[in-house]
Amino acid sequence: MTLGVFDVIDQMTGYQTAATLTAAARLGVFDLLADQSLTWEQTAADLATDPLATRALLDALVGLELVVLDADSRYQAAPVATRLGGGGDLRLIAEKEAFFAKVWLDLESSIRSGRPHLSPWHSRLRTDPAQARQFLEALVVLARETGPDLAALAGIGPETRVADLGGGLGSYAIPLAMAGADVTLVDLPLVAAWAAEVVADAAPEVAERIAVLGVDLLDEGSATAVGSGFDVVLLSHLLHDLTDADARTVLGAAFSIARPDGTVVVFELPGDPPGAFGPTFDLMMRVETPGAARRVQELADLMVGAGLTDVAEVPGANRPHGVLAGRVPA
């Protein structure tokens, strides 16, 4: 099908959908209409918003299928939209994307200069820890809703010793522990402290299988602090935040802590075409981080450069996911 002018216009105005959804969430529309149906006049009165602007917002949400309009001209939130309410998990993702949308407006300069707009992750943790934690909580939701079953893909089962490097708030450490693995989650000290809180809230039989370590993997000697002899070392959505030099450092640490004949697993969203998702995710990394959404061959080359052998994609991980595994020589 040939792309038409109105298709291009739809692409240019895509930001409007995101802004409509986020504004409705912040105004409390989805909270108000979660368990009741109201007219637009009643909705505006309850939210203390302009009546006609509220009507336009509600009708736009009906068009987006986030709100349902009944025969009595009353509006009610669709079931999935209730997750955009104040305590909803999808609200975390909406706020994450609203934060990053600001820097996307100057994507052009990042492409010209090759430099991101956001401060490094270490700095953002220090200057805005609340936003940083909200970002990590959104990643947990994304992993739960869209992530692959890494335990099945990587052959991780009962009593497998796993080091989850850059494990965040346990997006994959907790599912792996649920599969019976013994997991050591490693992240920066502040993130590790948050992760320990999340792990403590898990079921006892899961929490007891997860150890949390606060370690900066870019520090010299960090691998010693993590330990050694792991059957599987997992780097999930970590390398795309890093420069090539830092990615080599982390992969070197992964290589050193795995047992001989152990496995290093890299889980990324590769930047390969065809389609727009991979290249767009690559643009996202370049405007937000010093890293990149590397293509599969580029990831494989980094892994081979770290000393891993038999590097290949793991069967069963369909795009946009890319899971690569390499073996530590015996």
Summary of the structure (lengths in Angstrom):
residues: 330
radius of gyration: 22.2
end to end distance: 52.4
largest distance: 71.3
contacts: 1043
relative contact order: 0.09
helix: 52%
strand: 16%
